[in-house]
C-alpha cells in the first residue's frame, strides 16, 4: 500500500473536530454499550459484558453513521468478519475463515428465522433486502453456536433483530440517488389499540452495473471481461413487509410479521455447451422472489419465560442455469426457568421440513429434482453460578437430519468477572455443518484450462457432516470511563471437510467426499475511545492463520488451496464519528483487508466518508462517498458467475420523519 494513500486516509479518518461542543452525540456511553441487552449467546436477555463468547453488536446508529445501504455491507463493521463484494449484487461473508459465495459454516438468522440456503449452503445476500431503518441491532457471535442454534452455526452466528412495532410509530420516508446505488422507501407505524402496534413498509432499490475486471474466473483461460467496460451485474428489487405486536392480557406477548420481495438480478453465467470448447459466458437476468410469515408467542413466568415460534418461508429463483423453488416450515419452543439461585436453565426443541423443486441445465443439475427433508432437535443449557464472580455454562444440542443422522453439539463456557470493569472468559465447543442438497445430489460441469475437456463435480450420498472442535478465550476491560478494550483468541480444529475426490480420469470426474482437515488460529482486538462528548474513535485488528491438508489417500487437487486462500490473514479498521454542530455529523471509516485467493484479489484500503445535516428536527440530508482511495478495486472471485471490480461510489440521501 502506497505511503501517500495511507497517510491521506489516516488524516481523513481522524478529521473529527476535537473542539466539539457539548451537545451529546446521541450515542451510548462506553459503559452503556457494554450493558446492551443481547439474546444470541444464551437465548435469554443478558448484558453484553456478561457473555462468555466473542460477540459484537451493531446498533441501528452504527449502520446509519457508517453510511451503509445493504445488510452484508453493514457486517464490515465487525472485527474478524470478512466481507467481500463479488459483483454489483453478490457478496461473500465469513467469520474466522472459510469465505466464499456459499460460506456454509455461518448461520444467519433474521428475527429467529434462518436465511441459510439449504440448496448450496450459505446465504443469498442479494435478496436480503430488509429495510435497514427497521433494524434494532445485529448480534454477531464469532465462534461456534451449535449448542443453542444447531447445525451450520460453525464459525459464527449472525442474528438480525428488528425493532418492535411500538418503537417505529409515525412515518419515515427516504430517497437515495447516486453513481451506483438508488432507492426509495416508506414506513408507517400506528397504534391499533391498547398494547397493539402495527407497522408496514415498502421499498424499491436498484444498483447500476459495476465494471468488468481483468481477472479470469472459471472461463477456460479467457479474459473475464474488458477492464473498464460495464459489467452485466445490475440489480433491482421490490419488497414490502409488516410487523404486528400485541401485548395480551397478563404477561403474554404476540408477534406476527411477514415480508415479500421480487427482483431482477443481472449476472454473466459461466456455462458449458457440449459442441463448443471451453466455458461459455452468457449474460442473463435471474428473476428472484420470495415470501415469509413468522408467528411468535411469549409468556413471562415467575421464574423465567416460555416461547413458541413458527414460520414458513418460500424462495424462488429462475435463471438460465438453474430454476429452484424451496419451501421451509419450522416450529420451535424454548423454556427458561431457575430451579434455584445457582442455576438458570434454558431448554427446548424444534422441527423443520424443507421441500424443493429444481430444474437444471448442462452446467448444473440434480439427480433428485424433488424431495422433502426433515430436521428435528432438542437442546439443554444450564448456567451455574459457582461463585458471585464465576459462572460455568454447560449445554448440548442433539440434532437429527435425514442426511447425517443424530449429531451432538456440546459446549462448556466459563466467565470470571474479575471486578466491575473487567471480565475473562474461556470456551470449548463442538459444531457441525450438515450436508446441503448439493453436497449429495448436484452435478456441476465446468471446463478446465487445457485441453478444454469438460470436468464434472458430483455430489455423493455418502457425504457426511463437517465437524469443528473449537477452543476460545477472551478478555474485556473498561480501562477508563472513556476507553474500553475487547480481545479474543481462538484455535479451531476441523475434520471431515468437503473434498473433491477424483473418481475417473477420462473424462475427468470428481466426487464430493469428507477427506480434508484443517486447523486455524488467530485473534481479534478492538477498542473504543470517547475523545470528547462529541467525538468517538473505534479501531479493530484481526489476525487469521488457516492451514488445510488432505487425509492420507485423498486425490483432491483443488480444495486445500481454496480453503487456505479464501480469507485474509490481516484486517484492520478505524472509525471516527464526530458531531461538529448540533445539526451536523461527520463520519470517516477506514478499512484495510489483506489479499485473498492467492493474491488474485490483492489487499486494499477503503475509505468511506459521510456528512449529515439536519436542517429541521424531522429531516436529515446525507452525502456519502465510498471506496474513495481508488477508482476501483477487485475483492473476490465468484463461482457460478463472473466477478467485477468494485468502483468508487457517491450518493446523496434525504430521510424525513412525519
Secondary structure as GFF3:
##gff-version 3
##sequence-region A 1 658
A	DSSP	alpha_helix	3	13	.	.	.	ID=ss1
A	DSSP	alpha_helix	30	34	.	.	.	ID=ss2
A	DSSP	beta_strand	37	38	.	.	.	ID=ss3
A	DSSP	beta_strand	46	47	.	.	.	ID=ss4
A	DSSP	three_ten_helix	48	50	.	.	.	ID=ss5
A	DSSP	beta_strand	54	59	.	.	.	ID=ss6
A	DSSP	alpha_helix	60	66	.	.	.	ID=ss7
A	DSSP	alpha_helix	71	74	.	.	.	ID=ss8
A	DSSP	three_ten_helix	75	77	.	.	.	ID=ss9
A	DSSP	beta_strand	81	85	.	.	.	ID=ss10
A	DSSP	beta_strand	91	95	.	.	.	ID=ss11
A	DSSP	beta_strand	106	110	.	.	.	ID=ss12
A	DSSP	beta_strand	113	114	.	.	.	ID=ss13
A	DSSP	three_ten_helix	125	127	.	.	.	ID=ss14
A	DSSP	three_ten_helix	132	134	.	.	.	ID=ss15
A	DSSP	beta_strand	135	142	.	.	.	ID=ss16
A	DSSP	alpha_helix	146	149	.	.	.	ID=ss17
A	DSSP	beta_strand	156	162	.	.	.	ID=ss18
A	DSSP	three_ten_helix	165	167	.	.	.	ID=ss19
A	DSSP	beta_strand	170	178	.	.	.	ID=ss20
A	DSSP	beta_strand	181	193	.	.	.	ID=ss21
A	DSSP	beta_strand	196	207	.	.	.	ID=ss22
A	DSSP	beta_strand	211	212	.	.	.	ID=ss23
A	DSSP	beta_strand	235	247	.	.	.	ID=ss24
A	DSSP	beta_strand	252	271	.	.	.	ID=ss25
A	DSSP	beta_strand	280	301	.	.	.	ID=ss26
A	DSSP	beta_strand	304	318	.	.	.	ID=ss27
A	DSSP	beta_strand	323	340	.	.	.	ID=ss28
A	DSSP	beta_strand	343	359	.	.	.	ID=ss29
A	DSSP	beta_strand	364	366	.	.	.	ID=ss30
A	DSSP	beta_strand	370	387	.	.	.	ID=ss31
A	DSSP	beta_strand	390	401	.	.	.	ID=ss32
A	DSSP	beta_strand	405	419	.	.	.	ID=ss33
A	DSSP	beta_strand	422	433	.	.	.	ID=ss34
A	DSSP	alpha_helix	437	441	.	.	.	ID=ss35
A	DSSP	beta_strand	442	447	.	.	.	ID=ss36
A	DSSP	beta_strand	454	458	.	.	.	ID=ss37
A	DSSP	beta_strand	466	480	.	.	.	ID=ss38
A	DSSP	beta_strand	483	504	.	.	.	ID=ss39
A	DSSP	beta_strand	509	532	.	.	.	ID=ss40
A	DSSP	beta_strand	535	550	.	.	.	ID=ss41
A	DSSP	alpha_helix	559	565	.	.	.	ID=ss42
A	DSSP	beta_strand	570	581	.	.	.	ID=ss43
A	DSSP	beta_strand	584	593	.	.	.	ID=ss44
A	DSSP	beta_strand	604	616	.	.	.	ID=ss45
A	DSSP	beta_strand	619	626	.	.	.	ID=ss46
A	DSSP	beta_strand	632	634	.	.	.	ID=ss47
A	DSSP	beta_strand	644	647	.	.	.	ID=ss48
A	DSSP	beta_strand	649	657	.	.	.	ID=ss49
###
